[in-house]
Each structure stands twice: as structure tokens, then as C-alpha cells.
Amino acid sequence: QVQLVESGGGLVQPGGSLRLSCAASGRPYSFNLMGWYRQASGKERELVAGITSDYVTNYADSVKGRFTISRDNVKNTVYLQMNSLKNEDTAVYYCRVVDAYTYLEIWGQGTLVTVSS
């Protein structure tokens, strides 16, 4: 069973930076789609950024130019570099991966990002 381990969340001041990591168990190159979603209090979960196995990326308009998604296919790890953070970026961030063989989606447990002065 694939397991995801997320890390990197925390408290940061507006304008600051954080880097989230999500490591998935399994053989290298096991996942096609990898991505990050977030859910703020009282709101629906939304896509933040996604990346395919051949490194094609897409971003929510609200984070374009500030966030960068990347991945390491050997390590089955996806990263989210978040710069110029704003109060409205405060949310629980979830990692999501899609197994390249079964096409099942797996979600991480979530990591809290709080942007506040």
C-alpha cells in the first residue's frame, strides 16, 4: 500500500517562504500525476499545482509566479516551493499522487501552513 509522508508546513510571516515535500513509498517512477491541493477553513479543497511525469506543470491563478512545483521521479517525491506568501495562503495543504500502474489516487494526511504576522 502506497504511503505519503508530507513535511514542511508551519507558521510564516507574510512575504515569507516555505517548502513542502511529499515522499511516496514504492518503486521509482511509480506515479504519473503528482500535485498539491489546499483547503482553507470553511472552504472547499482546491488545486494549487500539479506536475506530470514528464514535468508539465499547471498552477492555480492565485499562486502563479509565487509557487513552484517540482518532482524527483527516482525518489517519488514532489515539492512545492512557496514564496511571497500571503495571509490567504493559509490552509491545510494536501499532496495527491496518481499511481502510474493502477491509476488509483492517493492523498497525504495534510500539512498546515499558516501565514500570519
C-alpha positions, 0 to 999 in steps of 0.5 A: 500500500502506497504511503505519503509522508508530507513535511514542511508546513508551519507558521510564516510571516507574510512575504515569507517562504516555505517548502513542502515535500511529499515522499511516496513509498514504492518503486521509482517512477511509480506515479504519473500525476503528482500535485498539491491541493489546499483547503482553507477553513470553511472552504472547499479543497482546491488545486494549487499545482500539479506536475506530470511525469514528464514535468508539465506543470499547471498552477492555480491563478492565485499562486502563479509566479509565487509557487513552484512545483517540482518532482524527483521521479527516482525518489517519488517525491514532489515539492512545492516551493512557496514564496511571497506568501500571503495571509490567504495562503493559509490552509491545510495543504494536501499532496495527491499522487496518481499511481502510474500502474493502477491509476488509483489516487492517493492523498497525504494526511495534510500539512498546515501552513499558516501565514500570519504576522 
